[in-house]
């Protein structure tokens, strides 16, 4: 009888210890060494599909060689696939991409772009691609369908990734991924970030703030947002920087046309307002515009573009992309890496 009681006590203590260390939330986690900057490679607009036939995809071997070069020379701690990763090739395209990325043995984030799922046949729609990414079993892929906006059939890729210290398991910050939708052919415009997504973003920051404070964090959790399509404020910030009212983090000489700002700047301005008000996110980094590279800091937030990493034509100019260093305060330092 005494042996049974002792066993029950030991079992109870063991289970209580497990509960202390078990994660409360079903969160994706990336670990780093506190005090050592994180290195992030960003590949946007790869456009993997049927080589030579799919839009913007002319030389897959050259695209992969450029990616190999960046990963081998820069040795990033994290890779961000910034959207338009595959060209409506559905689950089969996603399988091919996962196999390619897993060879780098580096954690990577998948951001949905407008071209990743434009066809709605079985196996091609975003719901199928999202389900595959969640269940594929890749040890390196950081993806989940965290919030699905019921008001839009095409918003599955809204989720967060927590950044923790490898030694102490202390929460250091977070990456929030926003699904900016597809091109709406019925309206002749890109979809906007919805009110539901903005509400989700606010709720997610508030949830993470609670965890951050429990881990000894002082104030608001630092974070970054990744989306494929830019915010209207990207172009507004550029004009402000040209006039000396905002700070260029990475300079580029371009002319912002009214057509450019109007046609691809449809995502709701309310999202940026929410970013400012919450005071968490230090940047919103996107792709989509292919040739743009400028990064501007406005209201404490860096708004940046990564150029197209995929090879769009046989005689395409050298490809470039950004590799960032990110410190514990989530200050981004971009370095442009160009194809050799």
N, C-alpha and C positions, 0 to 999 in steps of 0.2 A: 504493500500500500504506500509506504514511504517513498519507494522507488518511483511509483507512478506519479506521486505528487511532485517529486523533484523533477521528473521528466516534463511534467506539465508546466512547471515554473520556468525551466530552461527554454522550452518551446515558446512560451509566452514572451520571454525576453528576446528570443531570436526574431520572432515575428514583429515585435515592437521596433527592433533595430532596423529590420527591412523596411518598415513603414516610414521610418525617419529618413531613409536615403532614397526611397522610391520617388520618382518624379510625380508631382501632383498634376501637372498639365501634360497633355500629349503633344509636346513641342518638339520641333526639329532643332538640333543643337549643333553648333560648330564650336570647337575648342581652340584656344590659342594661349600662348604664354603672355600673361599680363605684363605690361611694360614694354613688350616687343611689338613694333608695328606689324599689322597684318598686310600682306601683299595680295592684291586682287587683280586678276586679269579679266578683261571684259571683251567678249566676242559678241557682236551684234550683227544682225542681217546676214547670216551665213547662207540662207536660202538653199539648203540642201534639198535636192529633188531629183528630177530626171535631168541628168547632165546635158547641157546644150539645148534643152527644150523648155525647161521651166524658167520662168521670169527671173532674171538676175542671177542665174546659175550657169556659168559657162565652163568653169574649169575646177572640178571638185578636187583633183589631186593638188593643184596649186593652193587652194583654200586650206586643205589639210596640212600641207607643208608649211604654210604660214603659221597655222595654229601650233604645229609641232615646234617651230622655231621660237615662238613666244614662250611656250611652256618650258622648253628645254633651257632657254637662256635666262628667263626671269624667275623660274621656279616659284610660281604663285602658291599661296596657301589656300586660295579660293578662286574659282572661275565662275563668272556670271555669263550665262547665255542670255543676251539681252532682247530676245524676241525676233520673230521671222527666222527662226532657227531651221525649220523645215517648211517646204512649199506645198502645203495641203496634201501631203502624202500619208497622212493619218498614222495609224499604229505602226505600220511597216516602216515609215520614215522615222518615227520615234525610236523604234528598235535599233535602227541603223545608227542614229545619233547617240543613243546610250552606249552602244558598243564602242563607238569612236571615243566618246568622252571617258569611259571607264579605263581605257588604256593609259590615261595620264595619271591615274591613281591619286587624284586630287579632288576634294569636295567641289561640287558645282551646283549652281542654282539655275533653274529653268524659268524664264519669263515668257509668258505667252505674248506673241505679236499678232498683228492682223493677218499675216499670211500663214501662221501655224495651223489654222483650222478654218478655212473658208468654205469647204465643201461639207455638206451635211449628210452624206451617205453613210451607211453602216461602216464603222471602222475608221471613218475620216473625220467625224465631227469632234469638236473639242471635248465633249464628255467622254468619248472613247479614248482619245489621246491622254486626257487627264487620268482616267482610270488605269491606263497602262503605266503611266509614269509613277503612280502611287504604288502599284503592285509589282513592278518589274524586278524588285529585289536588288537593285544596284547598291553596292556599299558606299558609293560616292555621291549619288544624286540626292540633293536636298529639295524635295518637292512634296507638296500635298495640296489637295483642294480644301483649303481651310474655310473659305466663305464663298458660297455660291449665291449670287444675287438673283432672287426669284423674279425680279422685274426684267431680267435680260437672260436670254437663252444662251448667251455666249460668254459668261463670266465665271470661270472655274478657278483661275489661278491667282486667288487672293490669299496670301498666307504669310507667316513670319518665320524667321530663323533666329534663334537666340545665339548670342556669342558669349561663351563662358571661358573662364580661366581654367586651364587644364589641371592645375595643381590644387586649387581650392574649390572648384565647381561654382565659383562666384559669378553671378550674372554681370557682364560688362556692357552689353548693348544688344542691339537687334537690327536685323534687316527685314524690311517689310516689302513684300512683292505685290504690286497692283496690276490687275489684268485690264488693260486699256481697250479691249474689245477689237472689233474688226471694222472694215469699211462697209457702211450701210448703203448699198446700191440704190435702195428705194428713195433715200434722201440725198444721195450724192455727196456724202460727207462721212468722216470717221466718227465712230461712236464716242460719247463722252463718258468720263468717270461718273458713275451714278451716285445719287444721294445715298443709296444703300451701301455702296462701297466706302463713301466718305464716313458714314456712321460706323462702319466696321473698323476703319482705320482709327477713328477716335476711340472706340471701345477697346481696340487692341493695345493702343498706347497706354490707356488708363489701366488695363489689366497688367501690362508689363511693368508699369510704374510701381505697382504694389509688390511684385516679385523683386524688382530692383531694390526697393527700400528694405525688404526682408533680407536681402543679401548684403546690406550695408551701404547701398548706393546713396549718394547725397543728391537729392532733388529728382529731376526728371531723367528717365533713361535716354541715353544717346542712341540715335538710330539713323539708318539710311533707307531711302525708298528707291526701289527699282521698278520702272515701268517701261513699256516699249515706246509709246507715243508721248511726245513732250506736252508740257502744260503751256497755256498761253503766256505765262510769266517768263518762260525761257526767252522769248523774243523781246518782251518788255524789258527784261533785265539786261539784255544785250544793248539795247538802245540807251538804257541808263548808264551802262558802263562806258559806252562811247562818249557820253556827255559828262563823265566823271562822277556820276552819282551812284555807281555800284562798282564792285571790284572784279577785274578780270583775274580768274584763277588760271585759265589757259586762254590766251588771246588768239583770235582769228579775225582777219579782215574780210568781211562780207557785207553785202547790202541786204537788209531785211525788207523784202517787198511786202506790200499789203496783201498780195495774193498768197505769199508763203505763210504769213502769219494767220490769215483767215482760213485757208484750206486745210492746214494741218495743225491748227491750234485750237481745236474744238473741245478739248477736254476741260471740264468744268473748272472755272477759276475758284470755286468754293473749296476745292481740295487744297490748293496752296494756302488759302486763308486758314484752313484747319491746321495745316502744318505750322504756320506762324503762331497761331494761338496756343497750340499744345507745347511748342518749344522743345520738341524732342528731335525731330528729324533734321539732320545737318546737311542733307542733300537729296536731290531727286535726279537720278542718272538714267538716261534713255538712249535710244538709237533712232531708227526709223527714217531719218533724213539723209542717211548715207554719207554725205560729204561734210557734214557739220562736225566741228570738233571743239567749239568754244565752251568754256565753263565760266560762269559768272556767279559771284556770291552777292546775294541781296537779302536783306532782312535776316542775316545769319544763316541762310540756306544756299548751298551751292547747286545751281541748275546747270547740268552738263549734258553734252552730246558725245556719244561714241560713234565713230565712223563705221561704214560697212566693212566687215572683215571678209565676207565672201567675194569671190571674183565674178564681176558682172558680165565681162566680155573677154574674148581671147586676147585682145590688145589692151586690157585694162591697166591703168597705172598701178604703181606699187600699193599694196594694201597696208593699212595702219590700224592700230588700236591702242587703247589706253591700258596701262598697268598702274594701279593706284597703291600708294602706301596709306594705311589708315591707322592712326594712333588711338589710344584709349579714350581720347576726347572726341573721336570720330571726325577729326579734321582730315580731309582728303588732299593728297598731293598727287596730281596726275602726271604721268610720263608717257609721251607718245612713242610707241614702238612701231617701226616701219619695216616692211618686208625687205629682205636682203636680195 
